[in-house]
């Protein structure tokens, strides 16, 4: 217990004993507040049904903040200018991921191949299935202009939906089949 001075309402000073734990906490609580501030700036937490996933991202965020605090202290001791928190996090993410790029699956056929099949003049088989927009006459973005059909061309690689008759003929004979 350490004696400390308190000022009451009337301006009267009173000596009160305060526990050392409280004095140490008050003296060093600024660090906790700064860490909380950094934690709230760039939140790593993500919604997840798996409890361990949320725990992992929480731990990753705490590690990131702790490493930034240590980085800042080290730079200041050397007399160098540290990066701001945003630049530090971006650099950290870049170094952790390296030059990793996620590859996307390529389409099975290119447009020129599909066009060659579409315009080859050979027999195309027509099947029925789920409702699809007509490739020729449907204008999905315009209200009231969306036309759907259950017929589609089974021979074409992308299995386009189209109405029997003029839409089917336009699609398989004209380069620019849209109206």
Backbone torsions as a table, in degrees:
resi	resn	phi	psi	omega
1	UNK	NA	136.3	-179.4
2	UNK	-123.4	133.9	178.1
3	UNK	-74.8	134.2	177.6
4	UNK	-132.5	158.2	-179.1
5	UNK	-93.7	134.3	175.5
6	UNK	-120.7	143.4	176.6
7	UNK	-108.6	122.9	179.4
8	UNK	-87.3	-179.4	-174.8
9	UNK	-58.6	-40.4	-176.5
10	UNK	-80.8	7.5	-178.1
11	UNK	84.0	12.4	-179.0
12	UNK	-84.4	131.2	177.4
13	UNK	-90.6	134.7	180.0
14	UNK	-130.3	140.6	176.0
15	UNK	-91.5	125.8	-178.9
16	UNK	-127.5	147.6	176.4
17	UNK	-90.3	131.1	-178.6
18	UNK	-120.3	136.2	179.1
19	UNK	-63.2	145.3	-179.1
20	UNK	-62.0	-32.2	178.9
21	UNK	-61.2	-43.0	-179.8
22	UNK	-66.4	-40.0	179.0
23	UNK	-63.5	-45.4	179.4
24	UNK	-64.1	-41.0	179.6
25	UNK	-62.9	-46.7	-179.1
26	UNK	-62.9	-37.8	-178.4
27	UNK	-66.9	-39.0	-173.2
28	UNK	-108.6	7.0	-175.2
29	UNK	-70.7	-16.5	177.8
30	UNK	-59.7	-36.0	178.0
31	UNK	-63.8	-39.8	178.5
32	UNK	-65.6	-43.5	179.2
33	UNK	-62.3	-41.1	179.2
34	UNK	-64.9	-41.4	178.5
35	UNK	-64.3	-40.8	177.0
36	UNK	-63.6	-38.6	179.1
37	UNK	-64.5	-44.2	178.8
38	UNK	-65.2	-37.5	-179.7
39	UNK	-65.3	-34.4	-178.3
40	UNK	-81.2	-17.5	-177.8
41	UNK	-69.6	-53.0	-179.2
42	UNK	-123.2	92.0	-173.1
43	UNK	-78.2	126.1	178.6
44	UNK	-89.2	-13.8	-173.8
45	UNK	-66.5	137.6	177.5
46	UNK	-129.1	146.6	176.0
47	UNK	-68.1	136.3	179.4
48	UNK	-155.9	145.0	175.8
49	UNK	-79.5	-18.7	179.6
50	UNK	-93.4	120.0	-175.3
51	UNK	-61.8	-37.1	-176.1
52	UNK	-68.5	-27.0	179.3
53	UNK	-68.3	-43.9	178.3
54	UNK	-64.2	-40.8	178.2
55	UNK	-62.8	-40.6	179.0
56	UNK	-60.9	-48.2	-178.7
57	UNK	-67.8	-33.8	175.0
58	UNK	-62.7	-46.8	178.5
59	UNK	-62.4	-39.9	178.2
60	UNK	-62.3	-41.5	178.0
61	UNK	-63.8	-44.1	178.8
62	UNK	-63.3	-42.1	178.0
63	UNK	-62.1	-40.2	179.0
64	UNK	-62.6	-44.1	-179.6
65	UNK	-66.6	-45.7	179.2
66	UNK	-61.2	-41.4	180.0
67	UNK	-66.5	-35.4	177.9
68	UNK	-66.1	-41.3	179.2
69	UNK	-62.7	-44.8	178.5
70	UNK	-65.4	-39.7	177.8
71	UNK	-59.7	-45.2	-178.9
72	UNK	-63.1	-44.2	179.4
73	UNK	-61.5	-45.0	-179.4
74	UNK	-62.0	-45.2	-179.9
75	UNK	-63.7	-40.7	179.9
76	UNK	-67.1	-35.9	177.7
77	UNK	-66.3	-33.4	178.5
78	UNK	-81.8	-8.8	-179.1
79	UNK	80.2	19.8	179.8
80	UNK	-100.9	158.8	179.3
81	UNK	-85.6	118.7	179.2
82	UNK	-78.3	157.5	174.6
83	UNK	-68.6	155.0	173.2
84	UNK	-74.8	169.9	-172.6
85	UNK	-61.6	-41.2	-179.4
86	UNK	-62.5	-48.3	179.6
87	UNK	-62.9	-37.6	178.9
88	UNK	-62.8	-46.2	-179.2
89	UNK	-64.1	-42.0	178.6
90	UNK	-62.0	-43.9	178.6
91	UNK	-63.7	-42.5	179.5
92	UNK	-60.9	-46.0	179.6
93	UNK	-63.6	-42.0	-179.9
94	UNK	-63.0	-41.3	179.9
95	UNK	-71.0	-34.5	179.3
96	UNK	-71.6	-37.6	-178.5
97	UNK	-86.8	-21.5	-179.9
98	UNK	63.7	-139.3	179.4
99	UNK	-102.7	31.1	179.7
100	UNK	-66.9	128.9	176.1
101	UNK	-128.6	134.2	177.6
102	UNK	-82.3	125.6	-179.2
103	UNK	-86.4	140.6	178.5
104	UNK	-97.9	147.9	177.2
105	UNK	-69.9	135.1	-179.8
106	UNK	-83.7	152.6	177.1
107	UNK	-65.8	149.3	-175.2
108	UNK	-66.7	-37.0	179.2
109	UNK	-132.6	149.2	178.4
110	UNK	-82.6	168.2	-178.0
111	UNK	-64.2	-37.6	-178.7
112	UNK	-66.1	-37.8	176.9
113	UNK	-65.3	-44.1	179.0
114	UNK	-62.6	-40.0	179.6
115	UNK	-65.4	-39.5	178.2
116	UNK	-61.7	-41.8	178.8
117	UNK	-67.8	-41.9	-177.7
118	UNK	-62.9	-40.6	-173.9
119	UNK	-103.3	18.4	-174.2
120	UNK	-76.4	-8.5	176.3
121	UNK	78.7	1.9	179.4
122	UNK	-87.5	173.5	-178.3
123	UNK	-69.5	129.5	177.4
124	UNK	-112.1	131.8	-177.7
125	UNK	-87.1	140.5	-178.7
126	UNK	-108.6	130.9	177.0
127	UNK	-128.0	166.2	174.7
128	UNK	-112.6	150.0	-179.4
129	UNK	-162.8	-143.8	-180.0
130	UNK	-71.4	159.2	-179.2
131	UNK	-67.2	132.5	176.6
132	UNK	-132.4	159.9	172.8
133	UNK	-70.7	141.6	176.0
134	UNK	-69.9	127.2	-176.9
135	UNK	-64.4	-27.5	-174.2
136	UNK	-93.1	-53.6	-169.5
137	UNK	-102.5	-7.9	-177.6
138	UNK	-82.7	132.5	174.7
139	UNK	-120.3	87.2	-171.7
140	UNK	-57.9	-34.6	-175.5
141	UNK	-78.4	-19.0	179.9
142	UNK	-95.5	126.2	179.6
143	UNK	-61.0	133.4	179.0
144	UNK	81.5	-2.9	-177.5
145	UNK	-106.8	7.5	-179.7
146	UNK	-85.5	124.0	-180.0
147	UNK	-121.4	125.2	-178.8
148	UNK	-113.6	157.8	179.7
149	UNK	-148.0	159.4	176.4
150	UNK	-98.3	-5.5	-179.9
151	UNK	-89.1	144.4	175.9
152	UNK	-149.4	159.9	179.3
153	UNK	-89.3	118.1	-177.9
154	UNK	-80.6	-19.5	-177.7
155	UNK	-77.9	-37.8	-179.3
156	UNK	-68.8	141.8	-175.1
157	UNK	-59.9	-37.2	-176.7
158	UNK	-91.5	6.1	176.8
159	UNK	49.3	57.9	-176.0
160	UNK	-71.8	141.4	175.2
161	UNK	-82.0	140.4	177.6
162	UNK	-162.0	152.4	178.0
163	UNK	-71.9	149.8	175.3
164	UNK	-70.5	150.8	177.7
165	UNK	97.0	-126.2	-171.1
166	UNK	-63.0	-38.9	-179.8
167	UNK	-64.3	-43.6	179.9
168	UNK	-63.0	-43.5	-179.3
169	UNK	-66.9	-47.4	178.8
170	UNK	-56.3	-46.5	-175.7
171	UNK	-61.8	-37.1	-174.7
172	UNK	-96.3	0.6	-180.0
173	UNK	-124.3	-25.6	-175.7
174	UNK	-106.7	141.1	176.1
175	UNK	-63.8	-51.5	176.9
176	UNK	-102.9	94.0	-173.4
177	UNK	-87.8	-13.4	-179.9
178	UNK	-71.4	143.7	-179.5
179	UNK	-67.8	NA	NA
